[in-house]
Amino acid sequence: MNLWEEYMMPGSVKEALKAYTKAGESGALVAGGTDLFIDLKEEDVEERPRLLIDVTAIPELQGIEIGETHVRLGAAATHAEIISQEELRLNATVLVEGCQVIGGPQVRNVATIGGNVAHALPAADSMLGLMALDAEVEIATLLEDGEGISRRWVPLATLFAGPGTNTLVPYRELITSFRFEVPEERSGSAFRRVMRPQGIALPIMGLACKIDLDESGEVIKEARIVPGPIAPVPTRAKKTEQALIGEEVSHEAFQHAEEVAGEECKPRTSKRRATSEYRIMMIKRLLKKALWAAADRAQTGEVHIDQPFIGERGVRPKVTG
Ligand SMILES: Cc1cc2nc3c(=O)[nH]c(=O)nc-3n(C[C@H](O)[C@H](O)[C@H](O)COP(=O)(O)OP(=O)(O)OC[C@H]3O[C@@H](n4cnc5c(N)ncnc54)[C@H](O)[C@@H]3O)c2cc1C
């Protein structure tokens, strides 16, 4: 079975979008292919694209830059590249921890952050970290004249329309980059995930968080909590965030936040993942762990990430005797 007929590697955004627009329904963008090729192999795919447009050789989509105010990640940056950037560990701990649990080394070596986000699943691990970092996404559009390209930055959350569906204009748009602010002092972030114990399998629940402390280093000034999947599109737990703001870093405050999260988050029961009740229990557990890790990082300014790290296993009843 041929998954495609033609494969091209354009050297610019314009070249890619012109080819994509011309091909229309018979074209598809591809980066690492770790989602796309699996989708194309499904037996019930109605029509496979004739032309695949590989975006990974476009210079504008490559690279990771840590500037004075912002961090920029090219959409074609692989998870392996992100993990290996020492400076990102401090500036985007939650993202590095999220990328670190994606697939195995073979997947991480080719799979990109742009593909993870564009695939638009509410459990995508690097996407949850980007949401916690309040990232923006840069979208390039081929103009009506078929020659000009416009670029715009939009909040990441606006990119999602439903599970597996993004808001990019079909055949005219692609993602070029992501950016987020360099965190201020006394800021810490963390990602935690629980998955079935078979190794590379579906995650049951992931949770990304970032907190900023005030000058005393004790009181939470800002909080962003992003569990996933809890809804068809990536969703912040805003009530839980509010419950943390203004509180001192303490067991009581985190315990209260867990209770609010348990009330606020409504993950569905999934045959292949877990029941709603179990997932709510996991959100609370992951929140506690992530909050303490983030708070420690914010207070000490130090980041230690265990490596390699494939995510936490499900909780099993304790066996005694
Ligand atoms: C064994 C295995 C394990 C996995 N484990 C995990 C996991 O633990 N966590 C997780 O989150 N994911 C996991 N995945 C899914 C996948 O690896 C990631 O989502 C990955 O980041 C997808 O990136 P890619 O470059 O391979 O995307 P591709 O498959 O190339 O593309 C995915 C989609 O995005 C579109 N696209 C790609 N780049 C762009 C762009 N720049 N602009 C617009 N559209 C674009 C493509 O057209 C396609 O629709 C796993 C996959 C496999 C095969």
The ligand as a Tripos MOL2 file, in Angstrom:
@<TRIPOS>MOLECULE
LIG
   53    58     1     0     0
SMALL
NO_CHARGES

@<TRIPOS>ATOM
      1 C1          5.1360    5.1230   19.3940 C.3       1 LIG1
      2 C2          4.6000    6.5210   19.5550 C.ar      1 LIG1
      3 C3          4.5240    7.0540   20.8300 C.ar      1 LIG1
      4 C4          4.0180    8.3410   21.0070 C.ar      1 LIG1
      5 N1          3.9620    8.8430   22.2850 N.ar      1 LIG1
      6 C5          3.4720   10.0940   22.4750 C.ar      1 LIG1
      7 C6          3.4340   10.6320   23.8030 C.ar      1 LIG1
      8 O1          3.8370   10.0060   24.7810 O.2       1 LIG1
      9 N2          2.9180   11.8900   23.9590 N.ar      1 LIG1
     10 C7          2.4770   12.6220   22.8910 C.ar      1 LIG1
     11 O2          2.0440   13.7700   23.0860 O.2       1 LIG1
     12 N3          2.5090   12.1260   21.6280 N.ar      1 LIG1
     13 C8          3.0000   10.8990   21.3890 C.ar      1 LIG1
     14 N4          3.0340   10.3840   20.1250 N.ar      1 LIG1
     15 C9          2.4870   11.1580   19.0130 C.3       1 LIG1
     16 C10         3.5300   11.9440   18.1730 C.3       1 LIG1
     17 O3          4.8140   11.3920   18.2530 O.3       1 LIG1
     18 C11         3.6310   13.4180   18.6010 C.3       1 LIG1
     19 O4          2.3620   14.0350   18.5690 O.3       1 LIG1
     20 C12         4.5970   14.1800   17.6960 C.3       1 LIG1
     21 O5          5.0570   15.3420   18.3390 O.3       1 LIG1
     22 C13         4.0170   14.5410   16.3260 C.3       1 LIG1
     23 O6          5.0030   15.2950   15.6280 O.3       1 LIG1
     24 P1          5.4230   14.9240   14.1520 P.3       1 LIG1
     25 O7          6.4680   15.9150   13.7580 O.co2     1 LIG1
     26 O8          5.7860   13.4930   14.0200 O.co2     1 LIG1
     27 O9          4.0460   15.2520   13.4030 O.3       1 LIG1
     28 P2          3.5150   14.6800   11.9920 P.3       1 LIG1
     29 O10         3.0240   13.2970   12.1580 O.co2     1 LIG1
     30 O11         4.4960   14.9500   10.9240 O.co2     1 LIG1
     31 O12         2.2870   15.6740   11.8010 O.3       1 LIG1
     32 C14         1.1630   15.6300   12.6620 C.3       1 LIG1
     33 C15         0.0940   16.5780   12.1070 C.3       1 LIG1
     34 O13         0.5520   17.9200   12.2060 O.3       1 LIG1
     35 C16         0.5780   18.5420   10.9180 C.3       1 LIG1
     36 N5          1.7560   19.3990   10.9210 N.ar      1 LIG1
     37 C17         3.0470   19.0440   11.1830 C.ar      1 LIG1
     38 N6          3.8410   20.1250   11.2050 N.ar      1 LIG1
     39 C18         3.0310   21.2020   10.9420 C.ar      1 LIG1
     40 C19         3.2580   22.6150   10.8460 C.ar      1 LIG1
     41 N7          4.4680   23.1630   11.0270 N.pl3     1 LIG1
     42 N8          2.1930   23.4110   10.5820 N.ar      1 LIG1
     43 C20         0.9540   22.8850   10.4320 C.ar      1 LIG1
     44 N9          0.6750   21.5730   10.5100 N.ar      1 LIG1
     45 C21         1.7110   20.7340   10.7710 C.ar      1 LIG1
     46 C22         0.6090   17.4040    9.9070 C.3       1 LIG1
     47 O14         0.0120   17.7980    8.6880 O.3       1 LIG1
     48 C23        -0.2070   16.3420   10.6320 C.3       1 LIG1
     49 O15        -1.5790   16.6000   10.4350 O.3       1 LIG1
     50 C24         3.5650    9.1000   19.8900 C.ar      1 LIG1
     51 C25         3.6510    8.5550   18.6000 C.ar      1 LIG1
     52 C26         4.1760    7.2740   18.4410 C.ar      1 LIG1
     53 C27         4.2550    6.7270   17.0480 C.3       1 LIG1
@<TRIPOS>BOND
     1     1     2 1
     2     2     3 ar
     3     2    52 ar
     4     3     4 ar
     5     4     5 ar
     6     4    50 ar
     7     5     6 ar
     8     6     7 ar
     9     6    13 1
    10     7     8 2
    11     7     9 ar
    12     9    10 ar
    13    10    11 2
    14    10    12 ar
    15    12    13 ar
    16    13    14 ar
    17    14    15 1
    18    14    50 ar
    19    15    16 1
    20    16    17 1
    21    16    18 1
    22    18    19 1
    23    18    20 1
    24    20    21 1
    25    20    22 1
    26    22    23 1
    27    23    24 1
    28    24    25 2
    29    24    26 1
    30    24    27 1
    31    27    28 1
    32    28    29 2
    33    28    30 1
    34    28    31 1
    35    31    32 1
    36    32    33 1
    37    33    34 1
    38    33    48 1
    39    34    35 1
    40    35    36 1
    41    35    46 1
    42    36    37 ar
    43    36    45 ar
    44    37    38 ar
    45    38    39 ar
    46    39    40 ar
    47    39    45 ar
    48    40    41 1
    49    40    42 ar
    50    42    43 ar
    51    43    44 ar
    52    44    45 ar
    53    46    47 1
    54    46    48 1
    55    48    49 1
    56    50    51 ar
    57    51    52 ar
    58    52    53 1
@<TRIPOS>SUBSTRUCTURE
     1 LIG1         1 GROUP 0 **** ****
